[in-house]
Structure formats: C-alpha cells, structure tokens
Amino acid sequence: MKRAISLRQLAYFVAVAEERSFRVAAERLHLTQPPLSRAVAELEQQLGLRLLLRSPQGVQPTAAGAQALPRFKALLAQAEQVLDEVAALGDALPRLRLALPAWLNLAQLPAFERALRDSGLISGLETQLLPAHEAAAAVVAGRLDGALLAAPIETQGQPLQTLGQLPLSAFVPQGSALARRRSLSLRDLNQLPPFYRFRRSLSPQLYDHLDRQYRAHGFEPLQELPAAELLDVFTRIGAGQGCTCMPAQMAVGRFAGVVRRPLREPVSLDLAWLPARQLPEGLASACAAALRLLLPGN
C-alpha cells in the first residue's frame, strides 16, 4: 500500500516525541501548534495507528511511537545525507565560458541562458562579447569553452557547426538622403564615403567571403576605412560620416543617428558554433541547440 507520507510529517512527529509537548515542539520548529497537530494526525492516519498519547500532563509516545522514533530519526538523517550528496553534484558540473558576437541582438539571451541551465549539464554560465577573431583564438587556446562566430573563419582545424545565415544590411546616417529610402543598393553606399569594414588581417576568410559577394554585385567602395571598434564606427556614422554593412540583426536602436536599411542584393555571413576540444559532446550539442534561440525568428 502506497502512503502519502512526507519527510515534513516525520520531522514534526520526531520534534513532538522528543519535546513531549506540542507547544515546545512548535517553538522549536518556528511554527504554530495547529499545523503541527494536523501533520502528526495525518501521519497517524496514514499509518493506521496511534503514535502519541495526549493528556493534560503532556505527550507520551505509544509503544509503536517509541519504536518509530529512532527509525524515523535515522530515515531523516539518511534523507539529509542523500540531499547533500545530490546538491554536491552541482559543484561537480562545469561552469561554462562562452563568447558571443558584440553586434548580435541579445534580446533572447535570457532564454538562451535559461535553456542551458535547465539542461542540468552546467553549474553556471559566463558570457563575453568578443570580436570573432578574438573569440576563435580563445576557444582554440582553451581559454573559452565555445563561441558563436561570424563565419567562415580560421579555427586551426577545429570543426565549426553552422547554425544559420545572417543577411547584411546597410547602416547609414539618419540625416542622409539614403536614409529616406526603404531599401538600398550596394552601389548607393558610394554616395556616403568612407565605407567602414574590418581589416582583412583580423579574419581573412570572412573578409574574402564578403568581398566576393560585394564584387559579384558590382560593388567596389570608392573609399574604405578600417573599422577599429564597433562603437567608434557607429558614432562616426551617427555624426554623418560614412556608412557600413553589418548583419541585419544589429540592435541599432542603441546608436543615435544611425538607421538600418535592407540591401537589394543578397549578402550574408554564416553564424556558427565553435566548441572547444575539451567540451563533452553532450554539452556541446546542448549549447548548439540553445544558441539557436539567438537566431532571427526565435
């Protein structure tokens, strides 16, 4: 016969049996007497026998109660030990260190972190916003457990898992004539020199990947300047100086004076997951699944 008996009921009985008083036991347990009395009565009802004798002189265990007391105490101690052992499992789980692109719209970051924590495979999560070349180098060197990267990118032979493609958009000054158009052609950007783009030395594969697409659509910037830092580029564009192309998912609202316009020509980059070699396969797969929450449309 299955009995609906809780550890709380056993602990309440032990307190009353040891104190020989419901009042004193209630004070020990930091609660009032009515719920204590109900819990003990429910325990007796589930077991089908009286455990305590109540009288004006106090409370005395019955013969069954006297035999139950040390057994229930041992059971509670065993349960506490088991709970401590299970809780300690969390200390043995890894704390994950991941890098994400600084330009990604991170509105879904809480859902991503929640999905990873709910997997039960990690004890904690630390995310850093890094340029792709820095993130890839940190993963290869073992300083990070993985990274979400703009690809293609050099990873020294470590395999990448492509999660999706991100189209590029044009980013232009809000006060420019191009900002009044609903969409732009790549060649329109020559009206707003300079065109900012990252140095080829930072990520040759990605630079060439995008350059091939630009040239296939007949776009050769009349004037280029290296994009030193994201904030610097968008500050300059917001001040009316130049333009750039970035993934459409850029959270442009945080940059004053900058507007995003879709490109008529398809230009895109891959968003890929790079796990560290030491990352267990199951955890790497869980990360890839959770990272899809950061992709457009999720």
C-alpha positions in Angstrom: 0.0 0.0 0.0 1.4 3.4 -1.0 1.2 6.0 1.7 1.3 9.8 1.1 3.8 10.5 3.9 6.2 13.4 3.8 9.6 14.0 5.4 8.0 17.1 7.0 5.4 14.9 8.8 8.2 12.6 10.1 10.2 15.6 11.3 7.2 17.1 13.1 6.5 13.8 14.9 10.2 13.5 16.0 10.1 17.0 17.4 6.9 16.4 19.4 8.1 13.0 20.6 11.4 14.4 21.8 10.0 17.5 23.4 6.9 15.7 24.9 5.0 18.8 24.1 3.2 20.2 21.0 3.8 23.8 22.3 7.5 23.4 22.8 7.9 21.4 19.6 6.1 24.2 17.7 8.5 26.7 19.1 11.4 24.5 18.1 10.1 24.3 14.6 9.2 28.0 14.4 5.5 27.4 13.6 2.1 27.5 15.3 0.6 24.4 17.0 -2.4 23.8 14.7 -0.4 22.8 11.6 1.9 20.8 13.8 -1.1 18.9 15.3 -2.6 18.4 11.8 0.7 17.0 10.4 1.1 14.4 13.2 -2.6 13.4 13.0 -2.3 12.9 9.2 0.8 10.8 9.8 -1.1 8.6 12.3 -4.0 8.3 9.9 -1.7 7.2 7.1 0.0 4.6 9.3 -3.3 3.4 10.8 -2.1 3.5 14.4 -1.6 5.9 17.3 2.0 7.2 17.8 1.4 9.7 20.6 -0.8 9.8 23.7 -2.1 13.3 24.5 -3.1 14.2 28.1 -3.2 17.3 30.3 0.1 16.2 31.7 1.8 16.3 28.3 2.6 14.0 25.4 3.9 10.4 25.6 4.9 8.1 22.7 2.9 5.0 22.5 4.7 1.7 22.2 4.6 2.0 18.5 5.7 5.6 18.7 8.7 4.7 20.9 9.8 2.2 18.3 9.2 4.6 15.4 11.1 7.5 16.9 14.7 6.2 16.3 13.8 4.7 13.0 12.2 8.0 11.8 15.3 9.9 13.0 17.6 7.6 11.1 15.4 7.9 8.0 15.5 11.7 8.2 19.3 11.7 8.7 19.7 9.4 5.6 17.4 11.7 3.6 19.5 14.7 4.6 22.7 12.9 3.6 21.2 12.0 0.2 20.1 15.6 -0.4 23.6 16.9 0.5 25.1 14.3 -2.0 22.7 15.4 -4.8 23.3 19.1 -4.1 27.0 18.4 -4.3 26.6 17.2 -7.8 26.1 20.8 -8.9 29.6 21.6 -7.6 31.0 18.9 -9.9 29.3 20.4 -13.0 31.3 22.7 -15.2 30.8 26.5 -15.3 30.6 27.3 -19.0 32.5 30.2 -20.5 31.2 31.3 -23.9 31.8 34.2 -26.3 29.1 35.9 -28.4 29.3 38.5 -31.1 29.1 42.0 -29.8 26.9 43.1 -32.7 24.2 40.4 -32.1 20.8 41.4 -30.9 20.8 39.8 -27.5 17.1 40.1 -26.6 16.9 36.3 -26.4 20.0 36.0 -24.2 17.9 35.3 -21.0 16.1 32.4 -22.8 19.4 31.0 -24.0 20.9 31.1 -20.5 17.7 29.5 -19.1 17.7 26.7 -21.6 21.4 25.9 -20.8 20.8 26.0 -17.0 17.7 23.8 -17.4 19.7 21.2 -19.2 21.3 20.2 -15.9 24.7 20.0 -17.5 26.3 23.1 -16.1 26.6 24.8 -12.7 26.8 28.3 -14.2 27.3 30.4 -17.3 29.6 33.2 -18.2 29.2 35.0 -21.5 31.6 37.5 -23.1 31.0 39.8 -26.1 34.1 39.5 -28.3 35.1 40.0 -31.9 35.1 36.8 -33.9 38.8 36.5 -34.3 39.4 37.0 -30.6 36.7 34.5 -29.6 38.0 31.9 -32.0 41.6 32.3 -30.7 40.4 32.0 -27.1 38.5 28.8 -27.9 41.4 27.2 -29.8 43.7 28.1 -26.9 41.3 26.5 -24.3 40.5 29.8 -22.6 36.9 29.6 -23.5 34.5 26.6 -23.8 33.0 27.7 -27.0 31.9 30.7 -29.2 29.2 31.8 -31.5 31.1 33.2 -34.5 30.6 35.1 -37.8 31.9 32.6 -40.4 33.8 31.5 -42.4 36.7 31.9 -40.0 40.1 30.3 -39.3 39.8 27.8 -36.4 43.1 25.8 -36.8 41.2 22.7 -37.8 38.6 22.7 -35.1 35.2 21.9 -36.6 32.5 24.6 -36.9 28.8 23.9 -36.8 26.8 26.3 -39.0 23.6 27.3 -37.2 22.2 29.7 -39.8 22.8 32.5 -42.3 22.5 36.2 -41.5 21.8 38.8 -44.2 23.7 42.0 -44.2 22.0 45.4 -44.2 23.3 48.9 -44.9 23.8 51.3 -41.9 23.7 55.0 -42.9 23.4 58.4 -41.1 19.8 59.2 -40.1 20.1 62.7 -41.7 21.3 61.4 -45.1 19.3 61.2 -48.3 19.8 57.4 -48.4 18.0 57.1 -45.0 14.8 58.3 -46.7 14.8 55.2 -49.0 13.1 51.9 -47.9 16.0 49.8 -49.3 19.4 50.4 -50.8 21.7 49.0 -53.4 25.3 48.4 -52.5 26.4 50.9 -55.1 24.3 53.6 -53.4 26.8 53.4 -50.5 29.4 55.1 -52.6 27.4 58.3 -52.1 28.4 58.2 -48.4 32.2 57.7 -48.2 34.0 56.2 -46.4 32.8 52.6 -46.3 33.9 51.1 -43.0 34.9 47.4 -42.9 37.1 45.3 -40.6 40.7 44.7 -41.6 41.4 41.7 -43.6 44.2 40.6 -41.3 41.6 40.1 -38.5 39.6 37.4 -40.3 40.9 36.8 -43.9 38.3 34.1 -44.7 35.3 36.2 -43.7 36.7 39.3 -45.4 37.2 37.4 -48.6 33.8 35.7 -48.3 32.1 39.1 -48.1 34.3 40.7 -50.7 33.4 38.1 -53.2 29.7 38.9 -52.7 30.3 42.6 -52.9 32.2 42.2 -56.2 29.6 39.8 -57.6 27.1 42.6 -57.3 29.4 45.2 -58.8 30.2 47.0 -55.5 33.7 48.3 -55.1 33.9 51.0 -52.4 35.4 54.3 -53.6 36.9 54.9 -50.2 37.4 52.4 -47.4 38.5 52.9 -43.8 39.2 50.1 -41.3 36.5 49.6 -38.6 38.6 49.9 -35.5 35.8 49.3 -33.0 32.0 48.9 -33.4 31.2 51.8 -31.1 33.6 54.1 -33.0 32.1 53.2 -36.4 28.5 53.8 -35.4 29.5 57.0 -33.6 31.0 58.3 -36.8 28.0 57.2 -38.9 25.7 58.8 -36.4 27.7 62.0 -36.9 27.1 61.8 -40.6 30.5 60.4 -41.6 30.3 57.3 -43.8 28.4 54.0 -43.8 28.9 50.3 -43.4 27.3 46.9 -43.9 26.5 44.7 -40.9 24.2 41.8 -40.1 20.6 42.9 -40.1 20.2 41.7 -36.5 22.3 44.5 -35.2 20.5 46.3 -32.3 20.8 49.6 -34.0 18.4 51.4 -31.6 21.3 51.9 -29.1 23.2 54.0 -31.7 21.9 57.6 -32.0 21.7 59.0 -35.5 22.1 55.6 -37.3 19.4 53.8 -39.4 19.4 50.4 -40.9 18.2 49.8 -44.5 17.8 46.4 -46.2 20.0 45.7 -49.2 18.5 44.8 -52.5 21.4 42.5 -53.2 21.8 39.3 -51.1 24.9 39.5 -49.0 25.2 37.2 -46.0 27.6 35.6 -43.5 27.2 32.4 -41.5 26.6 32.2 -37.8 28.5 29.2 -36.5 29.2 27.4 -33.2 32.8 26.6 -32.3 33.0 24.2 -29.3 36.4 23.7 -27.5 38.0 20.4 -27.9 37.7 19.6 -24.2 33.9 20.2 -24.2 31.9 17.0 -23.8 29.9 16.1 -26.9 26.6 16.1 -25.0 27.2 19.6 -23.6 28.4 20.9 -27.0 25.1 19.6 -28.6 23.1 21.3 -25.8 24.9 24.6 -26.4 24.2 24.4 -30.1 20.5 23.8 -29.5 20.3 26.7 -27.0 22.2 29.0 -29.3 19.6 28.6 -32.0 17.3 30.7 -29.7 19.6 33.7 -30.5 18.9 33.3 -34.3 16.4 35.6 -36.0 12.9 34.5 -35.7 13.3 32.9 -32.3 
